[in-house]
Amino acid sequence: MLLDVSQFPLVWIRLNAQCADPEASLFDEFEALLARKSVFVLLNDEGLNEDEGDHEHSPEEMKQMSLWMKRHKSELRSFVKAAIYIEPNTAKRLATKAFALVYEKFWGYPMFMVATKNEALDLAQTLLLSEQIEAWTPF
């Protein structure tokens, strides 16, 4: 998995890509993002193809992920506005609605499914703009 931050605050998650530094931890990369103390949106345009890149996490990986998430829950809620997944298949998008609720409870930020890259970028900009408006509200 690779986090592409070249378009920050739009951060593209590349599930099927290898990190340039095999020694680098994805947790370290994510912590560096959170250390910026700036809001951002996670995006993925690889779809939800169960046959490609599907990785069943071991119990140890799940434990590490859960512990990491618990340590960073406050930062995740503060800085990650959403995860937006692009899935052109309507049935797959609809099938993820129930999972999106579980996802948000676990990670602390919402998961959205959209059909196109343009929809994803529009939604990301709306979410980021709403954050700017909230920051400027004097109340």
C-alpha positions, 0 to 999 in steps of 0.5 A: 500500500502506498500513500500519495501525498503529492496533491495534499490535502488530497491523499490518494491511497494506492492499495495495489502499489508498493511503497518506495521504501520497503522498510517504511511502515504505513503507520509511520507514513500515516503518522507523518500525515497527521503530524501536519496538523492539517485536514485532508481527504483520503481517496482511492480510485482502484474500485472494490474488486474483491479478486485484486489486492484483497488481503486478509489481515492476520490476527496480529495485523488486526491487533496492531491496526486496532491499537494504532487507531486507538492511539490516534483516534483524536487526530484521525477525527480532527484531520481526516475529513473522509475516505472517498472510494471510487467504484463505478459499479452501482451494485458494489457501491450500494453493497458497501453502505452498511460497511461504511457505518462500521468503517466510520465507527472504527476509524472515526471518519466517514467513508463515501462511495462515488461512481466517478473521479469527478464526483470524488474530487467534488465531494473532497473539495466540498468537505475541505471547504466546509472545514475552512468555513468552520475554522473561520466561524467566530462562534 
